[in-house]
Amino acid sequence: MKEINIPYGQTFITYEFERDNSVNLILPKENTVDSVQEADFVKKALNNCLGMIDKNLFKASECTVSIALNDLTRPMPNHFLLPLLLKKLENENISPENITFFISTGMHKKLTNVEIIDLLSPEIANKYRTIVHNCENEEKLTYLGKSTIGTPIYVNSEYYENDVKIVVGHIEPHHFMGFSGGVKSAVIGLGGRKTIESNHRLILDPHAKAGLYYSNPMRKDIEEIGKTIGIDLALNVVMNSQKKIINAFYGNPIQVMIAGIEASKLACQIDSEKTYDLIIASPGGYPKDINLYQSQKAITHACAFLKKKGVVVLVAECKDGVGNRLFEEYFLNKNNYQEVIEAFNKEEFRIGPHKAYQLALQLNDHPIFLISGMDPRIVKNMFITPVNDINEVFSLTKDLFPVNPKIAVLPYATHTMHTIREGKK
Protein backbone atom coordinates (compact mmCIF):
# COMPACT_ATOMS: atom_id res chain seq x y z
CA MET A 1 0.00 0.00 0.00
CA LYS A 2 1.32 3.44 -0.93
CA GLU A 3 -0.05 6.68 0.51
CA ILE A 4 0.39 9.98 -1.34
CA ASN A 5 -0.73 13.41 -0.15
CA ILE A 6 -2.07 15.68 -2.87
CA PRO A 7 -2.56 19.43 -2.27
CA TYR A 8 -6.19 20.52 -2.36
CA GLY A 9 -6.99 24.14 -1.50
CA GLN A 10 -5.27 24.86 1.80
CA THR A 11 -5.28 21.20 2.86
CA PHE A 12 -4.36 17.80 1.39
CA ILE A 13 -6.20 14.74 0.15
CA THR A 14 -4.52 11.42 0.93
CA TYR A 15 -4.86 8.57 -1.56
CA GLU A 16 -3.84 4.96 -1.06
CA PHE A 17 -2.59 2.89 -3.97
CA GLU A 18 -2.61 -0.89 -3.76
CA ARG A 19 0.43 -1.51 -5.95
CA ASP A 20 3.46 0.51 -4.86
CA ASN A 21 5.50 -0.26 -7.94
CA SER A 22 2.80 0.89 -10.36
CA VAL A 23 2.67 4.49 -9.10
CA ASN A 24 5.47 7.01 -9.56
CA LEU A 25 5.55 10.17 -7.47
CA ILE A 26 7.02 12.96 -9.61
CA LEU A 27 8.21 15.88 -7.52
CA PRO A 28 10.18 19.00 -8.41
CA LYS A 29 13.63 19.26 -6.89
CA GLU A 30 13.18 20.43 -3.33
CA ASN A 31 15.36 23.06 -1.69
CA THR A 32 14.81 23.27 2.04
CA VAL A 33 15.01 26.86 3.27
CA ASP A 34 13.99 28.75 6.38
CA SER A 35 12.69 32.30 6.70
CA VAL A 36 16.15 33.72 7.41
CA GLN A 37 17.50 32.19 4.20
CA GLU A 38 14.52 33.48 2.21
CA ALA A 39 15.14 37.02 3.41
CA ASP A 40 18.86 36.64 2.69
CA PHE A 41 18.13 35.69 -0.94
CA VAL A 42 16.12 38.90 -1.39
CA LYS A 43 18.70 41.08 0.39
CA LYS A 44 21.49 39.64 -1.73
CA ALA A 45 19.51 40.30 -4.92
CA LEU A 46 18.79 43.91 -3.96
CA ASN A 47 22.48 44.46 -3.27
CA ASN A 48 23.63 42.85 -6.53
CA CYS A 49 21.80 44.60 -9.34
CA LEU A 50 21.86 42.72 -12.66
CA GLY A 51 22.60 44.59 -15.87
CA MET A 52 23.30 48.23 -16.55
CA ILE A 53 21.10 50.63 -14.57
CA ASP A 54 21.18 54.40 -14.92
CA LYS A 55 23.01 55.77 -11.90
CA ASN A 56 20.68 58.76 -11.92
CA LEU A 57 17.52 56.62 -11.99
CA PHE A 58 16.30 57.82 -8.59
CA LYS A 59 17.84 61.30 -8.73
CA ALA A 60 14.93 63.26 -10.20
CA SER A 61 13.54 65.93 -7.89
CA GLU A 62 10.56 64.44 -6.03
CA CYS A 63 11.14 61.14 -7.84
CA THR A 64 7.94 59.08 -8.19
CA VAL A 65 7.95 55.28 -8.23
CA SER A 66 5.46 52.75 -9.63
CA ILE A 67 5.53 49.18 -8.31
CA ALA A 68 3.50 46.52 -10.15
CA LEU A 69 2.39 43.56 -8.02
CA ASN A 70 0.70 40.28 -8.97
CA ASP A 71 -2.86 39.77 -7.74
CA LEU A 72 -4.06 36.99 -5.43
CA THR A 73 -4.03 34.33 -8.17
CA ARG A 74 -0.24 34.22 -7.84
CA PRO A 75 1.46 32.91 -4.67
CA MET A 76 3.74 35.84 -3.87
CA PRO A 77 5.86 36.16 -0.68
CA ASN A 78 5.22 39.89 -0.42
CA HIS A 79 5.90 39.82 3.32
CA PHE A 80 9.58 39.28 2.43
CA LEU A 81 9.83 41.28 -0.76
CA LEU A 82 8.01 44.52 -0.10
CA PRO A 83 9.58 45.65 3.20
CA LEU A 84 13.07 45.03 1.79
CA LEU A 85 12.29 46.77 -1.51
CA LEU A 86 10.75 49.73 0.32
CA LYS A 87 13.84 49.92 2.54
CA LYS A 88 16.00 50.16 -0.56
CA LEU A 89 13.81 52.94 -1.96
CA GLU A 90 14.01 54.71 1.39
CA ASN A 91 17.81 54.57 1.10
CA GLU A 92 17.41 56.31 -2.27
CA ASN A 93 15.53 59.10 -0.42
CA ILE A 94 12.17 58.23 -2.02
CA SER A 95 9.37 59.41 0.23
CA PRO A 96 6.38 57.09 0.88
CA GLU A 97 3.93 59.56 -0.67
CA ASN A 98 5.81 59.24 -3.97
CA ILE A 99 5.48 55.44 -4.12
CA THR A 100 2.37 53.82 -5.61
CA PHE A 101 1.53 50.11 -5.72
CA PHE A 102 -0.38 48.87 -8.75
CA ILE A 103 -2.24 45.57 -8.46
CA SER A 104 -1.74 43.76 -11.77
CA THR A 105 -5.15 42.21 -12.28
CA GLY A 106 -4.95 41.92 -16.07
CA MET A 107 -8.40 40.61 -16.92
CA HIS A 108 -8.95 38.99 -13.52
CA LYS A 109 -11.54 40.21 -11.02
CA LYS A 110 -11.09 43.41 -9.05
CA LEU A 111 -9.76 43.02 -5.50
CA THR A 112 -11.71 44.04 -2.43
CA ASN A 113 -10.18 46.24 0.26
CA VAL A 114 -9.74 43.19 2.48
CA GLU A 115 -7.90 41.35 -0.31
CA ILE A 116 -5.63 44.35 -0.90
CA ILE A 117 -4.67 44.34 2.77
CA ASP A 118 -4.02 40.57 2.60
CA LEU A 119 -1.81 41.11 -0.43
CA LEU A 120 0.23 44.01 0.95
CA SER A 121 -0.07 43.71 4.75
CA PRO A 122 -2.00 46.22 6.90
CA GLU A 123 1.13 48.31 7.54
CA ILE A 124 1.93 48.83 3.86
CA ALA A 125 -1.69 49.14 2.74
CA ASN A 126 -2.30 51.94 5.25
CA LYS A 127 0.91 53.80 4.45
CA TYR A 128 1.16 53.65 0.65
CA ARG A 129 -1.19 54.57 -2.17
CA THR A 130 -2.58 51.54 -4.02
CA ILE A 131 -4.34 51.34 -7.39
CA VAL A 132 -6.20 48.25 -8.59
CA HIS A 133 -5.90 48.11 -12.37
CA ASN A 134 -8.95 48.05 -14.65
CA CYS A 135 -8.11 46.92 -18.20
CA GLU A 136 -11.50 48.12 -19.48
CA ASN A 137 -11.16 51.77 -18.45
CA GLU A 138 -9.51 53.30 -21.51
CA GLU A 139 -9.62 56.76 -19.95
CA LYS A 140 -7.00 55.53 -17.47
CA LEU A 141 -4.81 53.93 -20.17
CA THR A 142 -2.02 55.44 -22.29
CA TYR A 143 -1.59 54.33 -25.89
CA LEU A 144 2.02 53.88 -27.01
CA GLY A 145 1.60 52.64 -30.58
CA LYS A 146 2.02 49.07 -31.78
CA SER A 147 4.62 46.38 -31.29
CA THR A 148 6.49 44.87 -34.24
CA ILE A 149 3.82 42.20 -34.71
CA GLY A 150 1.01 44.71 -34.37
CA THR A 151 -0.03 44.43 -30.72
CA PRO A 152 -1.64 47.74 -29.67
CA ILE A 153 0.19 48.94 -26.55
CA TYR A 154 -2.10 50.25 -23.82
CA VAL A 155 -0.80 50.59 -20.27
CA ASN A 156 -2.09 51.99 -17.01
CA SER A 157 -1.45 55.74 -17.33
CA GLU A 158 -0.42 56.39 -13.73
CA TYR A 159 2.01 53.50 -13.75
CA TYR A 160 3.53 54.78 -16.99
CA GLU A 161 3.78 58.42 -15.93
CA ASN A 162 5.86 57.88 -12.79
CA ASP A 163 9.62 58.39 -13.02
CA VAL A 164 10.71 54.87 -12.07
CA LYS A 165 8.76 51.77 -13.03
CA ILE A 166 9.32 48.50 -11.15
CA VAL A 167 7.77 45.05 -11.48
CA VAL A 168 7.66 42.52 -8.64
CA GLY A 169 6.84 38.89 -9.37
CA HIS A 170 8.02 35.32 -9.59
CA ILE A 171 9.52 33.21 -12.35
CA GLU A 172 8.18 29.74 -13.04
CA PRO A 173 7.01 27.76 -16.10
CA HIS A 174 3.88 29.20 -17.72
CA HIS A 175 1.73 26.93 -19.86
CA PHE A 176 1.77 29.14 -22.98
CA MET A 177 3.92 32.16 -22.07
CA GLY A 178 7.00 29.98 -21.56
CA PHE A 179 7.76 31.49 -18.17
CA SER A 180 6.01 33.94 -15.89
CA GLY A 181 7.78 36.93 -14.41
CA GLY A 182 9.64 39.99 -15.57
CA VAL A 183 7.74 42.72 -17.39
CA LYS A 184 4.68 40.49 -17.86
CA SER A 185 3.38 41.81 -14.53
CA ALA A 186 3.01 45.26 -16.12
CA VAL A 187 2.54 44.50 -19.83
CA ILE A 188 -0.32 42.05 -19.23
CA GLY A 189 -1.18 42.79 -15.61
CA LEU A 190 -1.47 46.55 -16.21
CA GLY A 191 -2.33 46.41 -19.91
CA GLY A 192 -5.53 47.23 -21.71
CA ARG A 193 -7.92 44.55 -22.92
CA LYS A 194 -6.84 45.19 -26.53
CA THR A 195 -3.20 44.62 -25.60
CA ILE A 196 -3.90 41.43 -23.69
CA GLU A 197 -6.14 39.93 -26.35
CA SER A 198 -3.82 40.82 -29.21
CA ASN A 199 -0.81 39.29 -27.47
CA HIS A 200 -2.74 36.19 -26.41
CA ARG A 201 -3.77 35.48 -30.01
CA LEU A 202 -0.27 34.06 -30.33
CA ILE A 203 -1.39 31.10 -28.19
CA LEU A 204 -2.06 29.34 -31.50
CA ASP A 205 1.65 29.43 -32.39
CA PRO A 206 3.39 26.05 -31.81
CA HIS A 207 6.19 27.83 -29.90
CA ALA A 208 3.75 29.33 -27.38
CA LYS A 209 4.31 26.62 -24.79
CA ALA A 210 5.71 26.02 -21.33
CA GLY A 211 9.49 26.12 -21.07
CA LEU A 212 10.15 28.09 -24.26
CA TYR A 213 11.39 31.65 -23.76
CA TYR A 214 13.72 32.73 -26.55
CA SER A 215 11.57 31.30 -29.36
CA ASN A 216 8.19 31.99 -27.74
CA PRO A 217 6.37 34.69 -29.81
CA MET A 218 4.13 35.73 -26.90
CA ARG A 219 7.09 36.26 -24.63
CA LYS A 220 9.10 38.11 -27.29
CA ASP A 221 6.16 40.45 -27.85
CA ILE A 222 5.90 41.10 -24.12
CA GLU A 223 9.61 41.88 -23.78
CA GLU A 224 9.39 44.39 -26.64
CA ILE A 225 6.34 46.07 -25.09
CA GLY A 226 8.12 46.22 -21.72
CA LYS A 227 10.92 48.20 -23.33
CA THR A 228 8.41 50.53 -24.98
CA ILE A 229 6.73 51.18 -21.62
CA GLY A 230 10.17 51.82 -20.14
CA ILE A 231 10.10 49.39 -17.23
CA ASP A 232 13.28 50.08 -15.31
CA LEU A 233 13.64 47.34 -12.74
CA ALA A 234 12.39 43.87 -11.86
CA LEU A 235 12.49 42.13 -8.50
CA ASN A 236 11.63 38.48 -9.10
CA VAL A 237 11.92 35.35 -7.03
CA VAL A 238 12.06 31.65 -7.80
CA MET A 239 10.16 29.47 -5.33
CA ASN A 240 9.99 25.80 -4.51
CA SER A 241 6.76 23.79 -4.44
CA GLN A 242 6.17 24.90 -0.84
CA LYS A 243 6.11 28.53 -2.00
CA LYS A 244 9.45 29.22 -0.29
CA ILE A 245 12.01 31.53 -1.91
CA ILE A 246 15.02 29.61 -3.21
CA ASN A 247 16.51 32.43 -5.29
CA ALA A 248 15.93 36.09 -6.07
CA PHE A 249 17.04 38.51 -8.77
CA TYR A 250 16.92 42.29 -9.10
CA GLY A 251 17.88 44.68 -11.86
CA ASN A 252 17.39 44.99 -15.61
CA PRO A 253 14.19 43.06 -16.42
CA ILE A 254 15.73 41.04 -19.26
CA GLN A 255 18.76 40.07 -17.18
CA VAL A 256 16.46 39.12 -14.32
CA MET A 257 14.45 36.87 -16.64
CA ILE A 258 17.52 35.15 -18.07
CA ALA A 259 18.96 34.43 -14.61
CA GLY A 260 15.58 33.51 -13.15
CA ILE A 261 14.70 31.09 -15.94
CA GLU A 262 17.88 29.12 -15.39
CA ALA A 263 17.16 28.93 -11.67
CA SER A 264 13.55 27.93 -12.36
CA LYS A 265 14.64 25.15 -14.70
CA LEU A 266 16.94 23.74 -12.04
CA ALA A 267 14.00 23.66 -9.64
CA CYS A 268 11.24 22.49 -11.98
CA GLN A 269 12.53 20.42 -14.89
CA ILE A 270 12.21 16.66 -14.72
CA ASP A 271 13.92 14.29 -17.13
CA SER A 272 11.49 11.45 -17.66
CA GLU A 273 11.66 8.83 -20.38
CA LYS A 274 8.40 7.24 -19.25
CA THR A 275 5.05 7.99 -20.76
CA TYR A 276 2.17 7.26 -18.45
CA ASP A 277 -1.31 5.85 -18.88
CA LEU A 278 -2.75 8.03 -16.13
CA ILE A 279 -1.57 11.19 -14.39
CA ILE A 280 -3.06 12.51 -11.15
CA ALA A 281 -2.19 16.20 -11.00
CA SER A 282 -2.71 19.05 -8.58
CA PRO A 283 -1.79 22.67 -9.35
CA GLY A 284 -0.23 22.73 -5.90
CA GLY A 285 -3.08 23.89 -3.71
CA TYR A 286 -4.24 27.43 -2.94
CA PRO A 287 -4.04 29.92 -4.64
CA LYS A 288 -3.06 27.96 -7.75
CA ASP A 289 -6.25 25.91 -7.56
CA ILE A 290 -8.48 28.86 -6.66
CA ASN A 291 -10.55 28.28 -9.82
CA LEU A 292 -10.59 26.10 -12.92
CA TYR A 293 -9.28 28.95 -15.08
CA GLN A 294 -6.02 28.88 -13.11
CA SER A 295 -6.00 25.13 -12.40
CA GLN A 296 -6.01 24.28 -16.08
CA LYS A 297 -2.27 25.00 -16.12
CA ALA A 298 -1.78 21.73 -14.24
CA ILE A 299 -3.49 19.85 -17.07
CA THR A 300 -1.02 21.33 -19.56
CA HIS A 301 1.95 20.13 -17.51
CA ALA A 302 0.41 16.71 -16.91
CA CYS A 303 -0.18 16.12 -20.62
CA ALA A 304 3.56 16.36 -21.29
CA PHE A 305 4.06 13.13 -19.32
CA LEU A 306 1.16 11.18 -20.88
CA LYS A 307 0.73 8.69 -23.68
CA LYS A 308 -1.70 9.59 -26.44
CA LYS A 309 -5.20 9.13 -24.97
CA GLY A 310 -3.70 8.80 -21.50
CA VAL A 311 -5.98 10.01 -18.72
CA VAL A 312 -5.66 13.19 -16.65
CA VAL A 313 -7.16 13.41 -13.17
CA LEU A 314 -7.09 17.02 -11.98
CA VAL A 315 -7.32 17.47 -8.21
CA ALA A 316 -8.22 21.12 -7.58
CA GLU A 317 -10.57 22.67 -5.04
CA CYS A 318 -11.72 25.50 -7.36
CA LYS A 319 -13.42 27.33 -4.49
CA ASP A 320 -14.19 30.23 -6.84
CA GLY A 321 -15.69 27.92 -9.46
CA VAL A 322 -14.70 28.30 -13.10
CA GLY A 323 -13.14 31.70 -12.50
CA ASN A 324 -13.99 33.33 -15.83
CA ARG A 325 -17.50 33.89 -17.17
CA LEU A 326 -16.56 33.83 -20.87
CA PHE A 327 -14.52 30.65 -20.36
CA GLU A 328 -17.53 28.93 -18.79
CA GLU A 329 -20.14 30.26 -21.20
CA TYR A 330 -18.18 29.23 -24.29
CA PHE A 331 -19.14 25.61 -23.66
CA LEU A 332 -22.86 26.36 -23.57
CA ASN A 333 -24.94 25.17 -26.51
CA LYS A 334 -22.09 22.94 -27.67
CA ASN A 335 -22.62 19.19 -27.93
CA ASN A 336 -18.99 18.17 -27.57
CA TYR A 337 -15.47 19.56 -27.36
CA GLN A 338 -15.02 19.26 -31.15
CA GLU A 339 -17.67 21.94 -31.57
CA VAL A 340 -15.70 24.19 -29.22
CA ILE A 341 -12.62 23.82 -31.43
CA GLU A 342 -14.59 24.44 -34.61
CA ALA A 343 -16.35 27.52 -33.22
CA PHE A 344 -13.13 29.06 -31.90
CA ASN A 345 -11.36 28.64 -35.24
CA LYS A 346 -14.14 30.57 -36.98
CA GLU A 347 -14.43 33.49 -34.56
CA GLU A 348 -12.43 36.55 -33.58
CA PHE A 349 -9.99 35.84 -30.75
CA ARG A 350 -11.21 36.63 -27.23
CA ILE A 351 -9.76 36.13 -23.76
CA GLY A 352 -11.75 33.48 -21.89
CA PRO A 353 -12.78 31.47 -24.94
CA HIS A 354 -9.06 30.97 -25.61
CA LYS A 355 -8.91 28.82 -22.47
CA ALA A 356 -12.00 26.90 -23.62
CA TYR A 357 -10.22 26.21 -26.90
CA GLN A 358 -7.09 25.08 -25.10
CA LEU A 359 -9.12 22.78 -22.85
CA ALA A 360 -10.97 21.35 -25.86
CA LEU A 361 -7.65 20.52 -27.53
CA GLN A 362 -6.54 18.75 -24.34
CA LEU A 363 -9.83 16.82 -24.24
CA ASN A 364 -9.25 15.80 -27.85
CA ASP A 365 -6.04 14.06 -26.75
CA HIS A 366 -6.93 12.93 -23.23
CA PRO A 367 -9.99 12.06 -21.15
CA ILE A 368 -10.03 14.51 -18.22
CA PHE A 369 -11.53 13.89 -14.79
CA LEU A 370 -11.92 16.49 -12.05
CA ILE A 371 -11.98 16.09 -8.26
CA SER A 372 -13.10 19.48 -6.94
CA GLY A 373 -15.67 21.40 -4.96
CA MET A 374 -17.43 22.58 -8.12
CA ASP A 375 -21.02 21.87 -9.11
CA PRO A 376 -20.83 18.62 -11.12
CA ARG A 377 -23.32 20.01 -13.64
CA ILE A 378 -20.97 22.86 -14.53
CA VAL A 379 -18.06 20.43 -14.84
CA LYS A 380 -20.05 18.17 -17.19
CA ASN A 381 -21.04 21.18 -19.30
CA MET A 382 -17.32 21.66 -19.98
CA PHE A 383 -17.00 18.02 -21.14
CA ILE A 384 -14.90 17.11 -18.09
CA THR A 385 -16.00 14.15 -15.99
CA PRO A 386 -16.58 15.06 -12.32
CA VAL A 387 -15.62 12.34 -9.82
CA ASN A 388 -15.45 12.02 -6.07
CA ASP A 389 -12.20 10.10 -5.76
CA ILE A 390 -9.48 8.18 -7.58
CA ASN A 391 -11.22 4.82 -7.18
CA GLU A 392 -14.14 6.16 -9.21
CA VAL A 393 -11.69 7.11 -11.97
CA PHE A 394 -10.21 3.61 -11.97
CA SER A 395 -13.69 2.13 -12.20
CA LEU A 396 -14.67 4.36 -15.14
CA THR A 397 -11.41 3.83 -17.06
CA LYS A 398 -10.59 0.17 -16.38
CA ASP A 399 -11.16 -0.79 -20.03
CA LEU A 400 -8.77 1.90 -21.31
CA PHE A 401 -5.58 0.55 -19.76
CA PRO A 402 -3.39 -2.53 -19.78
CA VAL A 403 -3.47 -4.87 -16.76
CA ASN A 404 -0.75 -2.88 -14.96
CA PRO A 405 -1.11 0.72 -16.13
CA LYS A 406 1.71 3.19 -15.58
CA ILE A 407 0.49 5.84 -13.17
CA ALA A 408 2.17 9.03 -11.98
CA VAL A 409 1.20 11.63 -9.40
CA LEU A 410 2.22 15.27 -9.85
CA PRO A 411 1.30 16.96 -6.53
CA TYR A 412 2.80 20.25 -7.75
CA ALA A 413 2.12 20.04 -11.45
CA THR A 414 2.49 23.72 -12.31
CA HIS A 415 5.91 23.59 -10.67
CA THR A 416 6.88 20.38 -12.48
CA MET A 417 7.93 20.65 -16.11
CA HIS A 418 8.99 17.97 -18.54
CA THR A 419 12.47 18.91 -19.76
CA ILE A 420 12.45 21.15 -22.82
CA ARG A 421 15.72 22.11 -24.45
CA GLU A 422 15.89 25.40 -26.29
CA GLY A 423 18.81 27.21 -27.88
CA LYS A 424 19.31 30.85 -26.94
CA LYS A 425 18.61 33.46 -29.60
ABEGO torsion letter per residue (X at the ends): XBBBBBBBEABBBBBBBABAAABBBBBBBBBBBBAAAAAAAAAAAAABBBEBBBAAAAABBGBBBBBBBBBAABBBBAAAAAAAAAAAAAAAGBBAAABBBBBBAEABBBBBAAAAAAAAEAAAAAABBBBBBBAABAAABBBAEBBAAGBBBBBBAAAAABABBBBBBBBBBBAAAGBBEEAAAAAAAABBAAAAAAAAAAAABAABBBGBAAABAAAAAAAAAAAAAGBABBBBBBBBAAGBBABBBBEBAAAAAAAAAAAAAAAABBBBABBBABBBBBAGEOAAAABAAAAAAAAAAAAAABBBGBBBBBBBAGAAEAGBAAAAAAABGBABAAAAAAAAAABBBBBGAAAAAAAAAAAAABBBBBBBABBAAAAAAAGBBBBABAAAAAAAAAAABBABBBBBBBABAAABBBBBBBBBX
